[in-house]
């Protein structure tokens, strides 16, 4: 059961459209390491988790990832709203626009639509938790760093820095991914301990 607060975890207020940047950031929404796959991974794996504490952790993280999905959607929407024909044509945004106009569609920056093949749920607690660790670490630092490196607009960069921590703990938002990784590491150790005791 969820309680939905009708506001974003962090406010999004991008004043200038930038469809070229939106084409990169959309990968954080529906790409192979995006928020949609992350939320589905955690929320699907929780059903096979035999321990209530670990099931709760997967539910909490999966729910938080849905909040991240909502923020990335708001970022992409604000970067693509009220585009002129020239902006669409000159930015390379036209192929996306032909299929989706400015609707938010889960896809990678390459244009490949989101697929459930981007996430895994094996039903084995240790396998699933180790997969979560690998996905969280790879997504948390590698892909975010690549996209951030390509950003040049200060308004988008400052907002993106809130959502996409690059270091390990200068402020509260930058501690989120390491907390996920640490929580999953402890959960994996607990899961291994549970099985060792059986």
N, C-alpha and C positions, 0 to 999 in steps of 0.2 A: 504494500500500500504506500502510495506517495502523497505528499502534500506539495502542491506546486505553488511557488511564490511567483507572481506575475511580474517579475522584473529580472533583468540579467544579473548574473553574479558580479560582473563589472560593467559599468555603463559604456556604451559604444556611441561615439559621437564624431563620426568622420564627416568633415564638411566638403571635401573635394573628391569627386569621383575619380577612380583610377582603374579602368577595366583590365589593364595589363597586370596590375598587382592582384586584382581579384582572381585572375586566371591561375596564379600561383597559389594563393591562399585557399582556393576551393579544394585543393588536395588535402588540406587539414580537415575539411568537412567530410568528403567522401572518397578520399584516396586510399591507397593500400595501408597507410599508417594513420589514417584520419580518425576523428572522434566517433563517427558512426560505427566503424569497425570495433573501436575500443569499447564503446558502450555495449554493443551486441555481444562481444566476447565475454565480458564480465557478467552481464545479466543472463547469458545462456549457460555459462559454466556453473553458476550458483545452484542450479537444480540438482546436479550430480554431486555436489559437495556434501559429504556425510556429516560434517560437523557444523553446528549452528553458528559458532563464532566465525568460522571461515566463510560460511554462506553469507553472513551479515556483512563481512568485509567486502566480498565481491559485489553485493547489492549496493553498498555505500559507494564504492568506486565507480560502478556502472552508472549509478544515478548522477554522480558528479560529472562523469563523461557526457551525459546527456545535456547538462548545463553548459559544458564546453562546446558541444555541438550547436547549441542555441546561440552562443556568442559568436562562433565562427560564421554561422548563417547571417547574423546581424552585420558582421564586418563585410562579408561579400555583398550583401544587399546594399549597404550604404556606399560601397565602392562602385556599384553599378547603377544606382538610381539616377534618373533624369539624364541619361546619356544622350548626347547629340549623335546624329548619323556619322559625323566626322570622327567623333571619339570611338564609336563602334568600329568603323572601318580602319582607322589609323592605328588602333591598338592591337589588332589581331583578334578582337573579341567577336567578330562576325560569325565564325562557325558555331560558337556556343549560342550566340544570340538567335541564330536561325532556328535552332532546336528548342531553346528554353526562354527566349527573350531575356528578361532579367530575373527569372525565377531561379530559386536556389535548387540546383540539381546535384545529388551526390555523385561526384566524379573526381577522378584524379586530374592533376594539371595537364596530363597528356590527353585528356578527353575520355579516357576509359571509364565507363560507369562503375559505381560501387557494386561489388559482388560479395556474397557470403564467403567466397574463397579467401577473402582477406583476413578472416578470423578463424579461430580453431576452438573446438570444444570436444575433447576426447572422452570425457566422463571419468577420467582418472585424476584424482585430486593433485597428485604430485606432478604429472605431466602438464595439467592445465595451469598450475601455479608457476611452473618453470617457463611455460610459454608466455604467461602474463609478464613475468620478469623480463624476458628477452624483448617482448614487444614494447613494454613500457620504457625500457632503457634506450632501445633503438629509436623509438619515436621521440622520446623526451629530449634527446640531445642531438641526434644526427639530423633528422629531417627538419626539425624546428630551426636548427642552426643554418641549414642550407637555405631555407625559405627566407629567414631573417637576413642572411647575407645578401640576398637579391633585392631586398627592400631598400627604397631610397627616400620615400616620403616620410617626413617626420611625424605627421599626424598618425599615419598607419603604424609606423615603427613604435611609437610610444604606446599605442593601444596593444599592438601585437606583443610587446615586451611583457605586458600584464598577463596576457593569456599564455604566452609561450616562454616560460623561464629558460634561460640559457646557462645560468650559473647555479651553483648549489647553495643558495640560501642567503642572499643579501636582504631580502624582504619577505613578507609573508607569502606573496604570490609566487616568488621564486622557490619556495620550499615545497610547493605542492607535489611536483613530480618526484622529487626524492622521497617525500613521505609515502607516496604510492609504492615506490620501489622498496623502501624499508619495510612497509607494512606487508607487502607481498613476500619479501624475503623471510620475515618472521612467520608469516602464514605457511610458507613452504616448509620451514623448519618444523613448525607445529604439526603439519600434515605428515611429514616424515616420522616425527616422534610418535604420533598416533598409530601409524602403521607398524612401527617397530615394537609397539606395546601389544599388538594383537596376537 
